C-alpha cells in the first residue's frame, strides 16, 4: 500500500490487482502510511503459500482478517484450487512476520460455492470473498478477532477508515513489518463517475463493492489483497466494512480507485458459514 501502482486494462471489471498488468511502480512518499505498533491489529493475518521446501519456503500472497477463533475472511482470488490447501499457512499474532505464529487451513468456502449450495441466485459474475476455517482455534491471548460491521454502506460514505497488512514493494519483495493506511470511502455515485472516466464502462456491481480514494493517493498493491477495511468503535472493538479486492486505474491516471468487497452485501454469507461450522457435532475439533 506504500507504492503507487498505475496500470491499464480495458477489462477493469475484473478488479483483481494481482491480475492487472503493471506498467509503472513509483514509491509512495509515505504520507498517510505508517508502521503498525506491535499487537495493534492482532486480527490481521498473512496468507502464505509454500513455494519449496525448507524454513524459508513460505511466501506472503495476501492479507486477511480473523473474525472468530476459527475463521478468517479474505479475497476469493487469494485462494487457488482446494487441492493445494495443504500448501497454505495463516500467520498472525505480531506486526512482524518473523514473529507470527503459523496455522493450518482446514477448509475454505467462497460466496459462489455457498450460494450454489443454498440454490440462491448469484447476482454478480465476480464475488471476490471467501471464508477460511482454520484447523485449530486461535487461543493466543494477545490475538483478538475483529467483528463484522452492521453498518449500511450509506452510512460509510465520506468517513475515514483504515486498512492494514503486509505489502509488496515495487521489486516484488514483501515487507517484514505490517503497515497501516487511512482510506476515505466514496459514495456510489462518485465511485461510478470516476470508474466510468477511467475505463469508459458503466459498472453495475457497486451494491456489492466499495471504492476508496485519498489525497495524496494511497494505492493498494498486490500483497494488500484480502486485507480488511475497518474502523474502531466506541468500545475499542474493530469493525470490518470491506475487503481489499483490486485496483481500477488507467495508465498514469491521477485519481485511481481502490476497490473493496462490501461486507454489507455479503454479511449473510459470512454469518451463515460461522454459524454452520459452530453447530457441527465435531466443533471445535473438526
VENRALIN-V626019 format. One record per residue. SS is DSSP state (alpha for helix, beta for strand, coil for the rest). PHI is phi in whole degrees, 0 to 359 (NA if undefined). NEAR is the number of other ideal C-beta (glycine too) atoms within 8 Angstrom. Layout:
SS_PHI_NEAR, SS_PHI_NEAR
This chain:
coil_NA_14, coil_264_12, beta_237_14, beta_268_9, beta_259_15, beta_244_15, beta_218_12, coil_219_8, coil_206_8, coil_287_4, coil_255_5, alpha_287_12, alpha_294_9, alpha_295_10, coil_72_13, coil_271_12, alpha_308_14, alpha_296_8, alpha_255_6, coil_266_12, coil_295_6, beta_259_7, beta_262_7, beta_211_9, beta_229_9, beta_245_8, beta_303_9, coil_283_14, coil_279_5, coil_93_6, coil_293_6, coil_86_8, beta_238_11, beta_216_5, beta_280_8, coil_287_13, coil_285_6, coil_299_7, coil_68_7, coil_295_8, coil_234_10, coil_292_11, coil_277_14, beta_284_16, beta_237_12, beta_255_15, beta_263_19, beta_236_12, beta_227_11, beta_281_11, coil_242_6, coil_177_5, coil_237_4, coil_107_5, coil_292_3, coil_251_4, coil_270_9, beta_273_11, beta_230_9, beta_295_12, beta_251_8, beta_208_14, beta_257_18, beta_198_17, beta_222_16, beta_284_16, coil_244_14, coil_201_7, coil_290_9, coil_233_10, beta_235_14, beta_233_13, beta_254_14, beta_202_17, coil_280_15, alpha_299_12, alpha_288_10, alpha_283_12, coil_248_11, coil_266_3, coil_303_4, alpha_300_6, alpha_293_4, alpha_263_9, alpha_306_9, alpha_292_5, alpha_273_6, beta_267_13, beta_224_12, beta_251_16, beta_251_14, beta_200_15, coil_108_10, coil_204_9, coil_279_11, beta_258_10, alpha_304_12, alpha_287_5, alpha_254_6, coil_285_11, beta_269_7, beta_261_8, beta_232_12, coil_272_11, beta_260_13, beta_276_7, beta_193_8, beta_214_11, beta_220_9, beta_268_11, alpha_299_11, alpha_299_9, alpha_297_8, alpha_296_12, alpha_297_12, alpha_295_9, alpha_292_6, alpha_268_6, coil_60_4, coil_272_6, coil_290_4, coil_266_8, coil_285_4, coil_241_8, coil_289_2, coil_242_8, coil_232_13, coil_274_12, coil_210_15, beta_212_13, beta_246_13, beta_259_15, beta_255_13, beta_282_14, coil_284_7, coil_211_8, coil_287_7, coil_271_12, coil_249_5, coil_294_7, coil_303_4, coil_288_7, coil_270_11, coil_241_6, coil_299_10, coil_278_14, beta_235_9, beta_280_11, coil_291_11, coil_257_4, coil_291_9, coil_279_6, alpha_303_10, alpha_297_5, alpha_265_6, coil_260_11, coil_296_10, coil_86_6, coil_266_8, beta_262_7, beta_229_15, beta_234_11, beta_226_15, beta_214_14, beta_160_15, coil_255_13, coil_240_14, beta_271_11, coil_275_11, coil_294_7, coil_268_4, coil_88_5, coil_276_6, beta_265_11, coil_294_10, coil_286_7, beta_250_10, coil_295_12, beta_245_15, beta_232_13, beta_223_13, beta_268_10, beta_228_13, beta_249_11, beta_277_15, coil_269_14, coil_287_8, alpha_299_10, alpha_298_6, alpha_294_8, alpha_299_13, alpha_295_11, alpha_299_8, alpha_291_13, alpha_301_14, alpha_296_11, alpha_294_6, alpha_284_13, alpha_242_11, coil_79_3, coil_252_8, coil_252_5, coil_285_9, coil_236_5, coil_246_9, coil_283_11, coil_283_7, coil_254_11, beta_226_12, beta_240_16, beta_226_15, beta_228_13, beta_216_12, coil_220_11, coil_236_4, coil_291_8, coil_297_11, coil_246_13, coil_249_14, coil_287_15, coil_263_12, alpha_303_8, alpha_292_13, alpha_279_15, coil_307_18, coil_87_13, coil_288_16, beta_274_16, beta_256_16, beta_211_15, beta_218_11, beta_254_7, coil_275_8, coil_295_3, coil_259_4, coil_64_5, coil_261_8, beta_274_11, beta_243_13, beta_264_16, beta_247_15, beta_199_13, beta_233_17, beta_299_17, beta_242_14, beta_184_15, beta_223_14, beta_244_12, coil_207_13, coil_288_9, coil_305_9, coil_69_6, coil_293_9, coil_280_4, coil_225_8, coil_290_14, beta_244_15, beta_270_14, beta_251_11, beta_227_13, beta_292_15, beta_275_13, alpha_295_13, alpha_304_10, alpha_292_8, alpha_255_13, alpha_299_10, alpha_297_6, alpha_300_12, alpha_299_14, alpha_295_9, alpha_294_9, alpha_297_13, alpha_293_12, alpha_293_8, alpha_299_8, alpha_298_11, alpha_293_7, coil_267_6, coil_292_8, coil_298_4, coil_270_5, coil_301_9, coil_264_7, coil_264_4, coil_272_7
